[in-house]
C-alpha cells in the first residue's frame, strides 16, 4: 500500500485551499458527521463557540466561510466544534539529552483517512510548520517559529463531549502561544470533544503532557512519554506496553536521540496493521526550528530556514488486516 505526502508553503488559505476543500468536502462531512447522529450544533452555535474559546481564529474562520459561500454544513465542519468521535493510535516521547530538546512521535491511523499534507503557514504573522488534516488547518503535530512543539495522542475510549477537535486545539496553541506555560494555560481552558493527551515542548526544554477530555478536569503532568491512556490503564494493555518501552528507552544511559528515534520503527511502537498503520514518525527539534519526517529507509527534513515544497510517496508493502 502506498501513501503520498506533500509539502506546501501557504501563508493563508486562498483559491488553492478552496479548490482542495471542494474536492474533499464529502470526506470532511463524513469526518464531521460520523455515524450520522443528529445532535450536531447549528452553524451559529459553532461560530459562537469559536468566538468564546478561540477568538483569535474567528477572522480566519469568517474568511473561510465567506469563500465557501452559503453552505451551512461547511460552516459547521470548518469550526471543528463537536465533530464525531474518532479513534487513533500514536506514541510520543520528549528527549532532553544530547542533541535535544526534541520530541519524537509516531502517528497511527488508517492511511486512506489522513491528508498527508505538510504546511508552512503564517496566518497571523507567526510561522507554523505542521502535519495538517482536513478540513481546515488542523494539526496532528506541529511547531511554531518561537520554538513551541505540540503533538497529540488519543487518551482513551472515544466518548464524545461538547468541545473541539484536538487538531483545532493544537492549531490554536501553535498560532497563539510561544512557550510551554502559555500552551498549558490555553489547553486547560479549551474544551476537548473527546479524551486526548497533548505533549508540548519548547526550545528551552520545558515540557508538559496534558490530559484533556469531556467530563474531567485537565491534568498537567511532567510525563516525557505518552501513548493512548491517561491516569488509569490495565498493565497488560498495548498502550501501557508501548509507554513502558519508551520509559525504559529514556532511562537507559546508552540511549541517544538517534537510537530513540530508531526505536519508533520497531514493535510494539511501530504498527503495520491496516486499521492503525504507523503513517509517519516525526522528530521535532525546536531549538533549531527543524522537523524530520521519517519512514523506514527515508527521511524528509523541513525547517523555517529551509522549507522544501514537494512530494514523497512511501510504499508500506502489504499491511496486516
C-alpha positions as CSV (number, residue, x, y, z in Angstrom):
1,X,0.0,0.0,0.0
2,X,1.3,3.5,-0.9
3,X,0.7,6.9,0.5
4,X,1.8,10.3,-0.9
5,X,2.9,13.1,1.5
6,X,3.2,16.6,0.1
7,X,4.7,19.8,1.5
8,X,3.5,23.3,0.7
9,X,4.1,26.9,1.7
10,X,0.7,28.6,2.0
11,X,0.7,31.7,4.2
12,X,-3.0,31.9,4.3
13,X,-5.9,29.9,2.8
14,X,-6.9,31.2,-0.6
15,X,-8.0,29.9,-4.0
16,X,-5.9,26.7,-3.8
17,X,-7.4,26.0,-0.4
18,X,-10.9,26.5,-1.6
19,X,-10.3,24.0,-4.5
20,X,-9.0,21.4,-2.1
21,X,-11.9,21.9,0.3
22,X,-14.4,21.5,-2.5
23,X,-12.7,18.4,-3.7
24,X,-12.6,16.9,-0.2
25,X,-15.9,18.3,1.1
26,X,-17.6,14.9,1.1
27,X,-14.7,13.3,3.1
28,X,-14.8,16.2,5.5
29,X,-18.5,15.8,6.0
30,X,-18.0,12.1,6.8
31,X,-15.3,13.1,9.4
32,X,-17.6,15.6,11.0
33,X,-20.9,13.7,11.0
34,X,-19.5,10.3,11.7
35,X,-22.4,7.8,12.0
36,X,-24.9,10.5,11.1
37,X,-26.0,11.4,14.6
38,X,-28.4,14.3,14.5
39,X,-27.3,16.2,17.7
40,X,-24.9,18.5,15.8
41,X,-24.8,22.2,16.6
42,X,-26.0,24.8,14.2
43,X,-23.6,27.0,12.3
44,X,-24.4,29.9,14.6
45,X,-23.6,27.8,17.7
46,X,-20.3,26.7,16.1
47,X,-19.2,30.3,15.4
48,X,-20.3,31.4,18.9
49,X,-18.2,28.6,20.5
50,X,-15.2,29.5,18.4
51,X,-15.6,33.2,19.4
52,X,-15.9,32.2,23.1
53,X,-12.9,29.9,23.2
54,X,-10.6,30.8,20.3
55,X,-11.4,34.4,19.4
56,X,-8.1,34.8,17.6
57,X,-9.2,32.3,15.0
58,X,-12.6,33.9,14.2
59,X,-11.3,36.3,11.5
60,X,-9.7,33.4,9.7
61,X,-12.8,31.3,10.1
62,X,-15.0,34.1,8.8
63,X,-12.8,34.4,5.7
64,X,-13.1,30.7,5.0
65,X,-16.9,30.8,5.4
66,X,-17.0,33.7,3.0
67,X,-15.0,31.7,0.5
68,X,-17.2,28.6,0.7
69,X,-20.4,30.7,0.5
70,X,-23.8,29.8,1.7
71,X,-23.1,26.3,2.8
72,X,-24.4,25.7,6.4
73,X,-22.8,22.2,6.8
74,X,-19.4,23.5,5.5
75,X,-19.5,26.3,8.1
76,X,-20.1,23.8,10.9
77,X,-17.3,21.5,9.6
78,X,-14.9,24.4,9.5
79,X,-15.5,25.2,13.1
80,X,-14.2,21.8,14.3
81,X,-16.8,22.1,17.0
82,X,-18.4,18.9,18.3
83,X,-17.4,16.6,15.4
84,X,-18.0,12.8,15.7
85,X,-15.6,10.9,17.9
86,X,-12.7,9.1,16.2
87,X,-10.0,6.6,17.3
88,X,-6.3,6.8,16.6
89,X,-3.1,5.2,18.0
90,X,0.1,7.2,18.4
91,X,3.1,7.2,20.8
92,X,5.5,10.1,21.6
93,X,8.4,10.9,23.8
94,X,10.4,14.0,24.9
95,X,14.2,13.8,24.7
96,X,16.2,16.1,26.8
97,X,19.7,14.7,26.3
98,X,22.4,15.4,23.8
99,X,21.1,17.0,20.6
100,X,17.9,17.9,22.4
101,X,15.5,19.0,23.3
102,X,13.4,17.0,20.9
103,X,10.0,15.4,20.6
104,X,9.6,12.1,18.7
105,X,6.2,10.8,17.7
106,X,4.5,8.0,15.7
107,X,1.1,8.8,14.2
108,X,-1.0,5.7,13.8
109,X,-4.2,5.9,11.7
110,X,-5.7,4.4,8.5
111,X,-3.6,5.6,5.6
112,X,-6.7,6.3,3.4
113,X,-8.1,8.7,6.0
114,X,-5.1,11.1,6.5
115,X,-4.4,14.1,4.4
116,X,-0.6,13.7,4.3
117,X,0.0,17.4,3.9
118,X,2.9,19.3,5.5
119,X,2.3,23.0,5.5
120,X,4.3,26.1,6.4
121,X,1.8,28.8,7.2
122,X,1.7,32.4,8.6
123,X,-1.9,33.1,9.3
124,X,-1.3,35.9,11.8
125,X,2.4,36.5,11.2
126,X,3.7,33.7,13.3
127,X,5.0,30.9,11.1
128,X,3.9,27.3,11.8
129,X,5.1,24.0,10.3
130,X,2.6,21.2,10.8
131,X,1.3,17.9,9.6
132,X,-2.2,19.1,8.8
133,X,-5.5,17.4,8.4
134,X,-8.7,18.4,6.6
135,X,-10.9,20.3,6.6
136,X,-9.0,23.5,7.7
137,X,-5.5,23.7,9.1
138,X,-6.0,21.3,12.0
139,X,-2.6,20.0,13.1
140,X,-1.8,16.4,14.1
141,X,1.5,17.8,15.3
142,X,3.4,20.9,14.6
143,X,5.9,23.6,15.7
144,X,5.9,27.4,15.5
145,X,8.9,29.7,14.9
146,X,9.0,30.6,18.6
147,X,10.2,27.0,19.2
148,X,7.0,25.6,20.6
149,X,6.1,22.0,19.6
150,X,2.7,20.4,20.2
151,X,1.6,16.8,19.4
152,X,-1.4,14.7,20.4
153,X,-2.5,11.2,21.1
154,X,-5.9,9.7,21.8
155,X,-6.4,9.4,25.6
156,X,-8.8,6.5,25.8
157,X,-12.2,5.5,24.9
158,X,-13.9,7.5,22.1
159,X,-16.6,9.1,24.3
160,X,-17.8,12.5,23.0
161,X,-18.4,15.8,24.7
162,X,-19.2,19.4,23.9
163,X,-15.8,20.6,22.8
164,X,-13.5,21.0,19.8
165,X,-11.5,18.5,17.7
166,X,-8.0,18.2,19.1
167,X,-6.4,19.1,15.8
168,X,-8.1,22.5,16.0
169,X,-6.8,22.9,19.6
170,X,-3.3,22.2,18.5
171,X,-3.5,24.7,15.7
172,X,-4.8,27.3,18.2
173,X,-1.9,26.7,20.6
174,X,0.7,27.0,17.8
175,X,-0.9,30.2,16.4
176,X,-1.2,32.0,19.8
177,X,1.4,30.6,22.2
178,X,5.2,30.8,22.3
179,X,6.1,28.7,25.4
180,X,5.1,25.7,27.3
181,X,3.4,27.7,30.2
182,X,1.4,29.7,27.7
183,X,0.4,26.5,25.8
184,X,-0.6,24.7,29.1
185,X,-2.8,27.6,30.1
186,X,-4.5,27.6,26.7
187,X,-5.1,23.9,26.6
188,X,-6.6,23.8,30.2
189,X,-9.3,26.3,29.2
190,X,-10.2,24.8,25.9
191,X,-12.9,22.1,25.9
192,X,-11.9,18.9,24.0
193,X,-14.6,16.8,22.3
194,X,-13.0,13.5,23.4
195,X,-10.2,12.2,25.6
196,X,-6.8,13.3,24.3
197,X,-3.3,13.8,25.5
198,X,-1.2,16.7,24.3
199,X,2.6,16.9,24.8
200,X,4.2,20.3,24.4
201,X,7.9,21.2,24.4
202,X,9.7,24.4,23.8
203,X,13.2,25.4,22.8
204,X,14.3,25.7,26.5
205,X,13.5,22.1,27.2
206,X,10.4,23.0,29.2
207,X,7.7,20.3,28.6
208,X,4.4,19.0,29.8
209,X,1.8,16.4,28.9
210,X,-1.7,17.5,29.5
211,X,-4.7,15.1,29.9
212,X,-7.8,16.5,28.4
213,X,-11.4,15.4,27.8
214,X,-15.1,15.7,28.4
215,X,-16.3,15.2,32.0
216,X,-12.9,15.5,33.5
217,X,-10.6,18.3,34.8
218,X,-7.4,18.9,32.8
219,X,-4.4,17.3,34.4
220,X,-0.9,18.8,33.8
221,X,1.9,16.3,34.1
222,X,5.7,16.2,33.5
223,X,5.5,12.9,31.8
224,X,8.0,12.6,29.0
225,X,6.3,9.6,27.4
226,X,2.7,9.3,26.2
227,X,0.6,6.7,24.4
228,X,-3.2,6.2,24.4
229,X,-4.3,6.3,28.0
230,X,-4.4,8.8,30.8
231,X,-4.1,8.1,34.6
232,X,-5.6,4.6,34.7
233,X,-4.8,1.6,32.4
234,X,-4.6,-2.1,32.6
235,X,-0.9,-3.1,32.9
236,X,-1.3,-5.7,30.1
237,X,-2.8,-3.2,27.6
238,X,-1.0,-2.4,24.4
239,X,-0.9,1.3,25.3
240,X,0.7,0.5,28.6
241,X,3.3,-1.7,26.9
242,X,4.2,1.0,24.4
243,X,4.6,3.5,27.1
244,X,6.8,1.1,29.2
245,X,9.1,0.6,26.2
246,X,9.5,4.4,25.8
247,X,10.2,4.9,29.5
248,X,12.8,2.1,29.5
249,X,14.5,3.7,26.5
250,X,14.7,7.1,28.2
251,X,16.0,5.5,31.4
252,X,18.8,3.6,29.5
253,X,22.1,5.6,29.7
254,X,23.1,4.1,26.3
255,X,20.1,5.7,24.6
256,X,20.8,8.6,22.2
257,X,18.3,10.7,20.2
258,X,19.2,8.6,17.1
259,X,18.6,5.2,18.9
260,X,15.4,6.6,20.5
261,X,14.1,7.6,17.0
262,X,15.0,4.1,15.7
263,X,13.0,2.5,18.4
264,X,9.9,4.1,16.9
265,X,10.4,1.8,13.9
266,X,10.1,-1.4,15.8
267,X,7.2,-3.2,17.5
268,X,5.3,-2.5,19.7
269,X,5.7,1.2,18.8
270,X,5.5,0.7,15.0
271,X,2.3,-0.7,13.7
272,X,1.7,-2.4,10.3
273,X,-2.0,-3.0,10.9
274,X,-4.3,-1.8,8.2
275,X,-6.7,-0.2,10.7
276,X,-3.9,1.7,12.6
277,X,-0.9,2.0,10.4
278,X,2.1,4.0,11.6
279,X,1.8,6.6,8.9
280,X,4.9,8.5,9.7
281,X,7.4,9.3,12.5
282,X,8.1,13.0,13.3
283,X,11.2,14.2,15.1
284,X,10.9,17.8,16.2
285,X,14.0,19.9,17.2
286,X,12.5,23.2,18.5
287,X,15.9,24.9,19.2
288,X,16.8,24.8,15.5
289,X,13.3,25.1,14.1
290,X,13.6,21.7,12.3
291,X,11.4,18.7,11.9
292,X,12.4,15.4,10.3
293,X,9.5,13.3,8.9
294,X,10.7,9.7,8.9
295,X,9.7,6.5,7.3
296,X,11.7,3.2,7.1
297,X,14.5,4.0,4.7
298,X,13.6,7.6,4.1
299,X,13.7,11.0,5.9
300,X,12.4,14.4,4.8
301,X,13.7,17.4,6.7
302,X,11.8,20.7,6.9
303,X,12.7,23.9,8.8
304,X,11.8,27.6,9.0
305,X,15.2,28.4,7.4
306,X,14.8,25.9,4.6
307,X,11.3,24.7,3.8
308,X,11.2,22.4,0.7
309,X,8.0,22.0,-1.2
310,X,7.4,18.7,-3.0
311,X,6.1,15.2,-2.5
312,X,7.2,11.8,-1.3
313,X,5.3,8.5,-1.8
314,X,6.1,5.8,0.7
315,X,5.4,2.1,-0.1
316,X,4.2,0.4,3.1
317,X,4.0,-3.0,1.5
318,X,1.3,-5.4,2.4
319,X,-0.3,-4.4,5.7
320,X,-1.8,-6.8,8.2
321,X,-5.6,-7.0,8.4
